[in-house]
Amino acid sequence: MRPLLRIIFFAFSLYGMAFAQNAPSGAKPEAVLGVGDIIRITVYQNPDLTVESARISELGEINFPLIGKVNLGGVTATAGEQKIAKMLRDGGFVLRPQVTIQVGTIRSSVISILGQVSKPGRYPIESVGSKVSEMIAATGGVVPGGADTVTLVGTRNGRAIKLDIDLPAILQSGKAELDVIVENGDILYVDRAPTGYIYGEVQRPGQFRLERGMTLLQVLAQSGGLTARGTARGIKVHRRDAAGTVSVIDLQMNEPVVRDDVIYVKESLF
């Protein structure tokens, strides 16, 4: 190799190493192809080699023109493209094949959806980029007693994650960026709606559903208001902290109530 060419080659090598080291680490990994996935394969300038709606068999294989069976199970679409291209090139069928694999339907990736939904169970991720809200919709939606937050437990880039997905923020406020894309093995859990308890001199004592930002005044209104003997003075709230210790506090009417609060409304002395 000539000295000038050797210098140029060395410079490009260093550039490639630097680029790899500084590449964004948060890039989303490709989905891995698996049994039941349906894909479309094209080869540039070779329309006769196009394969529409190829289903990956139980053995992880597809049949491709000229080269026969190709095992794509357990590889990414990019790796599959490279594999088919190599087989076409090595077989002398296409000199410089440019292969593209488009994933249509994914059936090998499955998530579990549990808790307060109409039909809990295991659900396939049927299209690339499916999001939490779409998967919850596939179950028939959240039941009336369910919370409006979905907890996602899974793994991203080899690390365990736990996220709380705010459905009202996504669906009512249009914050689509909060709608996380699901991946194989994820677990979605919809808890029961948060509740509290009220007893004493109110029209409808008992358990109540706690809405977001609900104040003491709103809780009293939801319980039907005070009885003829009740008083708004001296209302006591029993609240448990993270350590499990219960304390008794006085709340103003405009202050928020929290999950599992127990509210006691006293009888008027006059």
C-alpha positions in Angstrom: 0.0 0.0 0.0 1.3 3.4 -0.9 2.3 5.7 2.0 -0.4 8.3 1.2 -3.1 5.6 0.9 -1.9 4.1 4.2 -2.2 7.4 5.9 -5.7 8.0 4.6 -6.8 4.5 5.6 -5.4 5.0 9.1 -7.2 8.3 9.4 -10.6 6.8 8.4 -10.0 4.0 10.9 -9.5 6.4 13.7 -12.6 8.4 12.7 -14.7 5.2 12.6 -13.5 4.3 16.1 -14.3 7.7 17.5 -17.7 7.7 15.9 -18.5 4.3 17.4 -17.4 5.5 20.9 -19.5 8.6 20.7 -22.6 7.1 19.1 -25.8 7.8 21.1 -26.1 5.1 23.8 -29.9 5.6 24.1 -30.6 4.4 20.6 -33.5 2.0 20.6 -32.5 -1.6 19.8 -34.1 -3.4 16.9 -36.8 -5.9 17.5 -35.7 -9.5 17.1 -37.6 -11.6 14.5 -39.3 -14.7 15.7 -41.9 -17.4 15.0 -45.1 -16.1 13.4 -43.7 -12.7 12.4 -44.8 -11.6 8.9 -42.3 -9.7 6.8 -41.8 -8.3 3.3 -38.4 -8.7 1.6 -37.3 -6.8 -1.4 -34.0 -6.8 -3.4 -33.1 -3.5 -5.1 -33.6 -3.7 -8.9 -34.7 -7.3 -8.7 -38.5 -7.2 -8.4 -38.7 -10.9 -9.2 -37.1 -11.6 -5.8 -39.7 -9.7 -3.9 -41.4 -11.8 -1.2 -44.7 -10.5 0.1 -46.1 -11.5 3.5 -43.6 -14.1 4.4 -44.4 -15.8 7.7 -41.5 -17.1 9.8 -42.2 -20.8 10.4 -42.0 -22.7 13.7 -38.4 -23.5 12.8 -37.6 -19.8 12.4 -37.3 -20.1 8.6 -38.7 -18.6 5.4 -38.4 -19.7 1.8 -36.7 -17.3 -0.5 -36.3 -17.5 -4.3 -33.1 -19.0 -5.6 -31.5 -19.7 -2.2 -34.3 -21.7 -0.5 -34.7 -21.8 3.3 -33.3 -19.0 5.3 -33.2 -19.0 9.1 -34.3 -15.6 10.4 -35.5 -16.6 13.9 -33.6 -14.8 16.6 -32.0 -12.1 14.4 -32.8 -8.5 13.8 -34.2 -7.2 10.5 -30.8 -5.7 9.7 -29.0 -8.9 10.4 -31.5 -10.8 8.2 -30.9 -8.4 5.4 -27.2 -9.0 5.6 -27.7 -12.8 5.7 -29.9 -13.0 2.6 -27.6 -10.6 0.7 -24.6 -12.8 1.5 -26.4 -15.9 0.4 -27.4 -14.3 -2.9 -23.9 -13.0 -3.5 -22.2 -16.3 -2.5 -24.5 -18.2 -4.8 -23.7 -16.0 -7.7 -27.3 -14.9 -8.1 -26.9 -11.2 -7.6 -23.6 -9.4 -7.8 -24.2 -6.6 -5.2 -27.6 -7.3 -3.6 -29.3 -4.6 -1.5 -31.8 -6.4 0.6 -34.6 -4.7 2.6 -36.8 -6.4 5.2 -39.9 -4.7 6.4 -41.6 -6.0 9.4 -45.4 -6.1 8.9 -46.8 -8.0 11.9 -45.0 -9.2 15.0 -46.4 -12.3 16.7 -43.3 -13.6 18.4 -43.2 -10.6 20.9 -45.7 -10.9 23.8 -46.5 -8.8 26.8 -48.6 -9.4 29.9 -51.4 -7.1 30.9 -52.7 -7.5 34.4 -55.0 -5.8 36.9 -58.1 -3.7 36.3 -58.6 -4.2 32.6 -61.6 -5.9 30.9 -59.6 -8.9 29.6 -56.2 -9.4 31.4 -53.8 -11.8 29.8 -50.9 -12.2 27.4 -51.1 -10.1 24.2 -48.9 -10.3 21.1 -47.3 -7.0 19.9 -48.8 -7.2 16.4 -47.1 -4.1 14.9 -43.8 -2.4 15.3 -43.9 0.6 17.6 -47.1 -0.4 19.5 -47.6 1.8 22.5 -49.0 1.4 26.0 -52.3 3.0 25.3 -52.8 0.8 22.2 -52.2 -2.4 24.2 -54.6 -1.3 27.0 -57.2 -0.7 24.3 -56.6 -4.2 23.0 -57.8 -5.6 26.3 -61.1 -3.7 26.2 -59.8 -0.8 28.3 -59.6 -0.1 32.0 -62.7 -1.2 34.1 -64.6 1.4 36.1 -62.8 0.6 39.3 -59.4 0.9 37.8 -56.8 3.6 38.1 -55.9 6.0 35.3 -52.2 5.2 35.6 -50.5 2.1 34.0 -47.3 0.7 35.5 -44.9 -0.7 33.0 -42.2 -3.2 34.2 -39.6 -4.4 31.7 -36.1 -4.2 30.5 -34.4 -1.6 28.3 -30.8 -1.8 27.2 -30.2 -4.6 29.7 -31.5 -2.7 32.6 -34.7 -3.3 34.6 -37.2 -0.4 34.4 -40.4 0.6 36.1 -42.5 3.4 34.6 -45.9 5.0 35.5 -47.8 5.9 32.4 -50.3 8.7 32.8 -53.2 7.8 30.5 -55.2 11.1 31.0 -52.2 13.1 30.2 -51.8 11.1 26.9 -55.4 10.9 25.9 -56.9 14.2 27.2 -53.9 16.5 27.2 -52.3 15.2 24.0 -48.9 14.4 25.6 -48.1 11.6 23.1 -44.4 11.6 24.1 -45.5 10.0 27.4 -47.0 7.0 25.6 -44.1 4.4 25.8 -43.4 1.9 23.1 -43.8 -1.7 24.5 -41.3 -4.4 24.0 -41.3 -8.2 24.3 -41.6 -9.4 27.9 -43.0 -6.1 29.3 -45.7 -6.3 32.0 -48.4 -3.7 32.2 -50.3 -3.4 35.4 -53.4 -1.3 36.1 -54.0 -1.0 39.9 -57.3 -0.3 41.6 -58.3 3.3 41.7 -57.1 5.1 44.8 -59.6 5.3 47.6 -60.1 6.8 51.0 -62.6 6.4 53.8 -65.0 8.8 55.6 -67.2 8.1 58.6 -69.0 10.0 61.3 -71.7 12.7 60.6 -72.0 12.5 56.8 -74.9 11.4 54.7 -73.0 8.6 53.0 -70.1 7.3 55.1 -67.8 4.6 53.8 -65.2 4.2 51.0 -64.9 6.8 48.3 -63.0 7.0 45.0 -60.2 9.5 45.2 -59.9 11.7 42.1 -56.8 13.6 41.2 -56.3 16.7 43.4 -59.4 16.0 45.4 -59.8 18.3 48.4 -61.5 17.7 51.7 -64.4 19.9 50.6 -64.9 17.8 47.5 -64.8 14.6 49.6 -67.6 16.0 51.9 -69.6 16.9 48.8 -69.2 13.4 47.3 -70.4 11.8 50.6 -73.6 13.8 50.5 -72.5 16.5 52.9 -72.9 16.8 56.7 -75.8 15.4 58.6 -78.0 17.7 60.7 -75.8 16.9 63.7 -72.5 17.2 61.8 -69.9 20.0 62.0 -67.2 21.0 59.7 -65.1 22.1 62.6 -62.5 19.7 64.0 -62.5 17.2 61.1 -59.7 14.7 61.7 -57.7 12.9 59.0 -55.8 9.7 59.9 -52.9 9.4 57.5 -50.3 6.6 57.1 -46.8 7.5 56.0 -44.3 5.4 54.0 -43.1 3.7 57.2 -46.6 2.7 58.2 -47.0 5.2 61.0 -50.4 6.7 61.4 -50.7 10.3 62.4 -53.8 12.4 63.0 -53.9 15.8 61.2 -56.2 18.7 60.7 -56.9 19.6 57.0 -58.3 22.8 55.6 -61.2 22.5 53.2 -59.1 23.4 50.2 -56.3 21.0 51.0 -55.9 17.7 49.1 -56.7 14.3 50.5 -54.3 11.4 49.7 -54.8 7.7 49.1 -56.1 5.7 52.1 -56.8 8.7 54.2 -59.5 8.0 56.9 -61.6 11.1 57.6 -63.7 11.5 60.7 -66.5 14.1 60.9 -67.5 14.9 64.5 -70.9 15.6 65.9 -71.7 19.2 66.8 -71.9 19.9 70.5 -74.5 22.6 70.0 
